[in-house]
């Protein structure tokens, strides 16, 4: 219940960089997708993250428009879109940059992404 009240269980967009800091402060595990509307691969990532957000309510799944968050992209050194920032206890622990870790293909499975997030210990993966 507590997780759901904090926005877990759904994959949603946050409007600004300021919201990012608030969101990561209130949840232990956060996956944040830095995306761009014009990048086709971001839509692929969205589909997988929508599924995983419902399955792993122990983690908060967010997306943030990289073009609207230059400060954060600079600070987190985000150069490739899509990038997932994996935030644990308010600190960015790991990144999934592009599709390199996911088999370097556009048709990777949700399970592949789930496994990668499990390796980073950001979701409970068995």
N, CA, C and O of each residue as an XYZ file, in Angstrom:
504
protein
N       0.832     -1.207      0.000
C       0.000      0.000      0.000
C       0.869      1.262      0.000
O       0.623      2.212     -0.743
N       1.890      1.237      0.856
C       2.753      2.412      0.971
C       3.434      2.713     -0.360
O       3.517      3.866     -0.784
N       3.925      1.642     -1.021
C       4.567      1.829     -2.325
C       3.598      2.437     -3.331
O       3.942      3.373     -4.054
N       2.383      1.895     -3.369
C       1.394      2.393     -4.337
C       1.087      3.864     -4.079
O       0.897      4.633     -5.022
N       1.036      4.259     -2.808
C       0.742      5.657     -2.484
C       1.869      6.590     -2.934
O       1.660      7.789     -3.114
N       3.068      6.023     -3.113
C       4.206      6.833     -3.573
C       4.386      6.760     -5.085
O       5.391      7.236     -5.613
N       3.423      6.169     -5.781
C       3.482      6.151     -7.241
C       4.148      4.917     -7.828
O       4.486      4.896     -9.011
N       4.339      3.883     -7.003
C       4.888      2.630     -7.535
C       3.776      1.877     -8.268
O       2.595      2.169     -8.082
N       4.163      0.906     -9.104
C       3.173      0.086     -9.790
C       2.708      0.652    -11.114
O       1.928      0.019    -11.826
N       3.180      1.839    -11.446
C       2.859      2.430    -12.751
C       4.111      3.125    -13.280
O       4.992      3.543    -12.529
N       4.145      3.227    -14.590
C       5.258      3.893    -15.256
C       4.745      5.250    -15.684
O       3.834      5.340    -16.507
N       5.322      6.314    -15.129
C       4.767      7.629    -15.429
C       5.846      8.669    -15.671
O       6.998      8.514    -15.266
N       5.439      9.714    -16.332
C       6.363     10.799    -16.656
C       6.352     11.841    -15.546
O       5.299     12.172    -15.000
N       7.518     12.345    -15.224
C       7.595     13.464    -14.287
C       7.910     14.724    -15.089
O       8.687     14.686    -16.043
N       7.300     15.835    -14.695
C       7.383     17.048    -15.522
C       8.724     17.775    -15.501
O       9.079     18.419    -16.488
N       9.480     17.690    -14.404
C      10.678     18.534    -14.340
C      11.798     17.895    -13.531
O      11.614     16.893    -12.840
N      12.961     18.516    -13.648
C      14.131     18.062    -12.890
C      13.878     18.134    -11.390
O      14.311     17.261    -10.638
N      13.182     19.169    -10.963
C      12.911     19.334     -9.537
C      12.111     18.141     -9.007
O      12.354     17.663     -7.899
N      11.154     17.669     -9.812
C      10.343     16.514     -9.407
C      11.207     15.264     -9.250
O      10.937     14.419     -8.396
N      12.239     15.153    -10.072
C      13.133     14.002    -10.012
C      13.712     13.835     -8.603
O      13.697     12.741     -8.038
N      14.219     14.931     -8.051
C      14.852     14.864     -6.726
C      13.841     14.480     -5.652
O      14.157     13.710     -4.745
N      12.634     15.013     -5.755
C      11.576     14.686     -4.800
C      11.214     13.199     -4.895
O      11.077     12.522     -3.876
N      11.064     12.703     -6.112
C      10.674     11.308     -6.342
C      11.728     10.321     -5.828
O      11.387      9.324     -5.192
N      13.004     10.599     -6.102
C      14.040      9.642     -5.685
C      14.269      9.694     -4.178
O      14.755      8.730     -3.586
N      13.919     10.818     -3.562
C      14.077     10.937     -2.114
C      13.090     10.037     -1.369
O      13.411      9.487     -0.316
N      11.883      9.894     -1.928
C      10.843      9.177     -1.174
C      10.763      7.674     -1.459
O       9.967      6.975     -0.833
N      11.568      7.170     -2.389
C      11.550      5.733     -2.677
C      12.964      5.170     -2.660
O      13.910      5.822     -3.100
N      13.093      3.953     -2.146
C      14.405      3.307     -2.042
C      14.966      2.970     -3.425
O      16.142      3.215     -3.696
N      14.118      2.401     -4.309
C      14.550      1.978     -5.645
C      13.786      2.736     -6.725
O      12.555      2.734     -6.750
N      14.530      3.383     -7.613
C      13.908      4.134     -8.710
C      14.640      3.841    -10.018
O      15.870      3.841    -10.073
N      13.856      3.592    -11.072
C      14.390      3.487    -12.426
C      13.854      4.707    -13.171
O      12.640      4.884    -13.281
N      14.750      5.545    -13.681
C      14.309      6.723    -14.425
C      14.838      6.659    -15.865
O      16.043      6.593    -16.108
N      13.902      6.682    -16.792
C      14.213      6.619    -18.225
C      14.373      8.043    -18.754
O      13.414      8.814    -18.766
N      15.570      8.387    -19.185
C      15.796      9.673    -19.845
C      15.547      9.456    -21.334
O      16.246      8.684    -21.990
N      14.543     10.147    -21.851
C      14.104      9.885    -23.219
C      13.997     11.168    -24.036
O      14.101     12.279    -23.516
N      13.785     10.971    -25.330
C      13.491     12.078    -26.241
C      12.337     11.629    -27.130
O      12.323     10.495    -27.610
N      11.384     12.504    -27.347
C      10.193     12.176    -28.156
C      10.542     11.655    -29.538
O       9.859     10.780    -30.071
N      11.602     12.192    -30.115
C      11.944     11.872    -31.498
C      12.765     10.597    -31.634
O      13.072     10.180    -32.751
N      13.124      9.972    -30.517
C      13.972      8.772    -30.564
C      13.115      7.514    -30.530
O      12.448      7.226    -29.536
N      13.146      6.774    -31.625
C      12.335      5.561    -31.780
C      12.595      4.550    -30.672
O      11.667      3.924    -30.160
N      13.863      4.397    -30.308
C      14.222      3.393    -29.288
C      13.631      3.710    -27.917
O      13.471      2.806    -27.096
N      13.308      4.956    -27.658
C      12.681      5.317    -26.381
C      11.280      4.702    -26.288
O      10.837      4.315    -25.206
N      10.588      4.613    -27.428
C       9.256      3.995    -27.435
C       9.360      2.496    -27.149
O       8.498      1.929    -26.478
N      10.406      1.864    -27.652
C      10.646      0.446    -27.366
C      10.854      0.279    -25.857
O      10.259     -0.598    -25.230
N      11.707      1.131    -25.288
C      11.999      1.075    -23.850
C      10.719      1.309    -23.039
O      10.488      0.636    -22.035
N       9.893      2.261    -23.475
C       8.618      2.550    -22.787
C       7.747      1.305    -22.665
O       7.178      1.040    -21.606
N       7.646      0.544    -23.749
C       6.793     -0.659    -23.737
C       7.238     -1.647    -22.664
O       6.413     -2.199    -21.936
N       8.552     -1.867    -22.573
C       9.084     -2.815    -21.588
C       8.914     -2.287    -20.157
O       8.562     -3.038    -19.247
N       9.168     -0.995    -19.973
C       9.092     -0.420    -18.629
C       7.650     -0.392    -18.107
O       7.420     -0.517    -16.905
N       6.689     -0.228    -19.010
C       5.277     -0.255    -18.615
C       4.923     -1.611    -18.011
O       4.226     -1.684    -16.999
N       5.406     -2.678    -18.634
C       5.169     -4.042    -18.143
C       5.862     -4.258    -16.792
O       5.262     -4.778    -15.851
N       7.131     -3.852    -16.714
C       7.911     -4.091    -15.493
C       7.400     -3.277    -14.302
O       7.481     -3.733    -13.162
N       6.880     -2.087    -14.557
C       6.377     -1.242    -13.462
C       5.212     -1.924    -12.741
O       5.089     -1.833    -11.519
N       4.360     -2.604    -13.509
C       3.219     -3.312    -12.908
C       3.674     -4.551    -12.151
O       3.085     -4.925    -11.136
N       4.723     -5.179    -12.654
C       5.202     -6.435    -12.075
C       6.064     -6.214    -10.825
O       6.027     -7.012     -9.889
N       6.831     -5.131    -10.820
C       7.778     -4.881     -9.714
C       7.391     -3.624     -8.951
O       7.981     -2.560     -9.138
N       6.392     -3.762     -8.090
C       5.932     -2.556     -7.381
C       6.895     -2.124     -6.281
O       6.698     -1.075     -5.666
N       7.941     -2.924     -6.022
C       8.942     -2.517     -5.031
C       9.831     -1.392     -5.572
O      10.595     -0.785     -4.822
N       9.729     -1.119     -6.873
C      10.559     -0.104     -7.521
C       9.663      0.924     -8.209
O       8.618      0.583     -8.763
N      10.085      2.180     -8.164
C       9.343      3.242     -8.843
C       9.920      3.420    -10.245
O      11.134      3.541    -10.408
N       9.059      3.436    -11.247
C       9.480      3.597    -12.645
C       9.022      4.954    -13.169
O       7.830      5.259    -13.178
N       9.988      5.765    -13.606
C       9.696      7.128    -14.068
C      10.337      7.369    -15.426
O      11.248      6.654    -15.844
N       9.836      8.399    -16.102
C      10.512      8.855    -17.313
C      10.610     10.368    -17.277
O       9.731     11.051    -16.753
N      11.690     10.879    -17.841
C      11.947     12.310    -17.831
C      12.498     12.707    -19.196
O      13.421     12.076    -19.711
N      11.931     13.745    -19.770
C      12.363     14.218    -21.082
C      13.762     14.844    -20.966
O      13.948     15.859    -20.295
N      14.727     14.222    -21.627
C      16.128     14.667    -21.530
C      16.301     16.095    -22.043
O      17.147     16.835    -21.541
N      15.510     16.482    -23.035
C      15.645     17.827    -23.605
C      15.173     18.899    -22.623
O      15.577     20.058    -22.719
N      14.308     18.501    -21.670
C      13.800     19.455    -20.684
C      14.599     19.389    -19.380
O      14.277     20.083    -18.416
N      15.631     18.561    -19.353
C      16.405     18.431    -18.114
C      17.914     18.468    -18.361
O      18.620     17.504    -18.065
N      18.403     19.588    -18.904
C      19.832     19.695    -19.228
C      20.749     19.592    -18.008
O      21.828     19.004    -18.083
N      20.313     20.165    -16.887
C      21.132     20.134    -15.675
C      21.364     18.693    -15.211
O      22.491     18.294    -14.919
N      20.284     17.932    -15.150
C      20.361     16.544    -14.685
C      21.170     15.677    -15.655
O      21.971     14.847    -15.226
N      20.963     15.868    -16.942
C      21.714     15.091    -17.944
C      23.206     15.379    -17.833
O      24.037     14.481    -17.971
N      23.528     16.631    -17.586
C      24.924     17.029    -17.416
C      25.497     16.394    -16.151
O      26.580     15.809    -16.169
N      24.755     16.520    -15.062
C      25.221     16.028    -13.764
C      25.366     14.498    -13.740
O      26.296     13.966    -13.133
N      24.441     13.801    -14.402
C      24.489     12.338    -14.426
C      25.274     11.809    -15.642
O      25.354     10.603    -15.873
N      25.849     12.749    -16.409
C      26.637     12.415    -17.603
C      25.869     11.545    -18.599
O      26.382     10.541    -19.091
N      24.652     11.942    -18.879
C      23.828     11.191    -19.829
C      24.074     11.739    -21.226
O      23.767     12.893    -21.522
N      24.637     10.883    -22.085
C      24.979     11.305    -23.444
C      24.207     10.512    -24.494
O      24.015     10.977    -25.617
N      23.766      9.310    -24.119
C      23.065      8.433    -25.054
C      21.600      8.333    -24.630
O      21.293      8.185    -23.447
N      20.705      8.417    -25.608
C      19.272      8.277    -25.350
C      18.814      7.014    -26.070
O      19.153      6.866    -27.244
N      18.076      6.098    -25.465
C      17.602      6.136    -24.072
C      18.686      5.706    -23.072
O      19.531      4.862    -23.368
N      18.632      6.311    -21.889
C      19.453      5.867    -20.758
C      18.537      5.680    -19.559
O      17.685      6.525    -19.285
N      18.709      4.582    -18.850
C      18.002      4.370    -17.594
C      18.977      4.667    -16.463
O      20.057      4.082    -16.392
N      18.588      5.580    -15.582
C      19.371      5.826    -14.371
C      18.759      4.974    -13.272
O      17.559      5.058    -13.010
N      19.590      4.147    -12.625
C      19.118      3.258    -11.568
C      19.536      3.857    -10.237
O      20.717      3.883     -9.888
N      18.535      4.342     -9.497
C      18.789      5.118     -8.287
C      18.384      4.313     -7.053
O      17.243      3.868     -6.927
N      19.332      4.141     -6.164
C      19.092      3.389     -4.927
C      19.408      4.300     -3.748
O      20.495      4.870     -3.667
N      18.455      4.431     -2.839
C      18.631      5.291     -1.656
C      19.085      6.707     -2.035
O      19.939      7.296     -1.372
N      18.504      7.235     -3.102
C      18.790      8.610     -3.501
C      20.089      8.806     -4.276
O      20.404      9.929     -4.672
N      20.856      7.723     -4.501
C      22.115      7.847     -5.246
C      22.045      7.018     -6.519
O      21.562      5.886     -6.504
N      22.528      7.582     -7.617
C      22.542      6.860     -8.877
C      23.635      5.796     -8.817
O      24.820      6.122     -8.746
N      23.237      4.525     -8.847
C      24.163      3.406     -8.679
C      24.662      2.855    -10.010
O      25.791      2.374    -10.110
N      23.808      2.931    -11.032
C      24.117      2.225    -12.270
C      23.319      2.864    -13.405
O      22.384      3.630    -13.175
N      23.711      2.531    -14.631
C      23.011      3.020    -15.818
C      22.829      1.883    -16.799
O      23.682      1.004    -16.919
N      21.693      1.909    -17.510
C      21.536      1.066    -18.686
C      21.566      2.051    -19.852
O      20.616      2.802    -20.070
N      22.671      2.036    -20.599
C      22.891      3.024    -21.655
C      22.566      2.414    -23.005
O      23.187      1.437    -23.423
N      21.588      2.998    -23.683
C      21.180      2.459    -24.974
C      20.744      1.014    -24.825
O      20.172      0.635    -23.803
N      21.014      0.197    -25.854
C      20.608     -1.204    -25.818
C      21.816     -2.140    -25.722
O      21.686     -3.347    -25.927
N      22.994     -1.580    -25.409
C      24.230     -2.376    -25.383
C      24.120     -3.575    -24.448
O      24.469     -4.694    -24.825
N      23.628     -3.342    -23.212
C      23.504     -4.422    -22.225
C      22.336     -5.354    -22.518
O      22.167     -6.374    -21.849
N      21.536     -5.009    -23.508
C      20.291     -5.752    -23.769
C      20.389     -6.556    -25.064
O      19.376     -6.864    -25.691
N      21.608     -6.889    -25.454
C      21.813     -7.698    -26.644
C      22.049     -6.876    -27.901
O      22.150     -7.424    -28.999
N      22.138     -5.558    -27.742
C      22.396     -4.658    -28.872
C      21.400     -4.828    -30.019
O      21.760     -4.711    -31.190
N      20.147     -5.105    -29.667
C      19.115     -5.291    -30.691
C      17.849     -4.550    -30.284
O      17.585     -4.367    -29.096
N      17.068     -4.124    -31.269
C      15.809     -3.431    -30.962
C      14.744     -4.386    -30.441
O      13.813     -3.960    -29.757
N      14.871     -5.687    -30.759
C      13.826     -6.594    -30.290
C      14.273     -7.466    -29.121
O      14.051     -8.677    -29.107
N      14.911     -6.818    -28.136
C      15.222     -7.529    -26.889
C      13.908     -7.793    -26.137
O      12.911     -7.103    -26.348
N      13.927     -8.794    -25.266
C      12.707     -9.135    -24.535
C      12.613     -8.342    -23.229
O      13.605     -7.814    -22.725
N      11.399     -8.277    -22.704
C      11.194     -7.637    -21.402
C      12.004     -8.381    -20.345
O      12.522     -7.774    -19.407
N      12.110     -9.707    -20.507
C      12.876    -10.523    -19.557
C      14.350    -10.109    -19.535
O      14.984    -10.104    -18.479
N      14.888     -9.764    -20.708
C      16.288     -9.333    -20.782
C      16.491     -8.064    -19.963
O      17.450     -7.954    -19.199
N      15.583     -7.111    -20.129
C      15.674     -5.863    -19.359
C      15.465     -6.152    -17.872
O      16.150     -5.586    -17.019
N      14.525     -7.027    -17.576
C      14.249     -7.392    -16.185
C      15.505     -8.012    -15.549
O      15.857     -7.695    -14.413
N      16.165     -8.893    -16.295
C      17.400     -9.518    -15.817
C      18.470     -8.459    -15.547
O      19.148     -8.503    -14.520
N      18.616     -7.508    -16.474
C      19.634     -6.452    -16.325
C      19.353     -5.598    -15.088
O      20.275     -5.249    -14.352
N      18.078     -5.261    -14.858
C      17.717     -4.472    -13.674
C      17.933     -5.298    -12.407
O      18.293     -4.762    -11.359
N      17.710     -6.605    -12.515
C      17.961     -7.509    -11.392
C      19.443     -7.570    -11.041
O      19.808     -7.621     -9.866
N      20.294     -7.564    -12.065
C      21.754     -7.574    -11.850
C      22.187     -6.345    -11.050
O      23.125     -6.405    -10.255
N      21.499     -5.251    -11.270
C      21.835     -4.000    -10.573
C      21.165     -3.943     -9.202
O      21.353     -2.988     -8.448
N      20.380     -4.980     -8.886
C      19.690     -5.068     -7.601
C      18.717     -3.904     -7.391
O      18.517     -3.454     -6.262
N      18.116     -3.420     -8.476
C      17.155     -2.322     -8.363
C      15.724     -2.877     -8.307
O      14.796     -2.197     -7.869
N      15.568     -4.139     -8.764
C      14.291     -4.859     -8.621
C      14.585     -6.195     -7.950
O      15.723     -6.663     -7.960
N      13.559     -6.808     -7.369
C      13.709     -8.154     -6.810
C      13.531     -9.153     -7.937
O      12.407     -9.463     -8.332
N      14.634     -9.651     -8.447
C      14.590    -10.570     -9.597
C      14.998    -11.958     -9.150
O      16.052    -12.153     -8.544
N      14.126    -12.937     -9.467
C      14.446    -14.332     -9.123
C      14.523    -15.149    -10.381
O      14.781    -16.351    -10.322
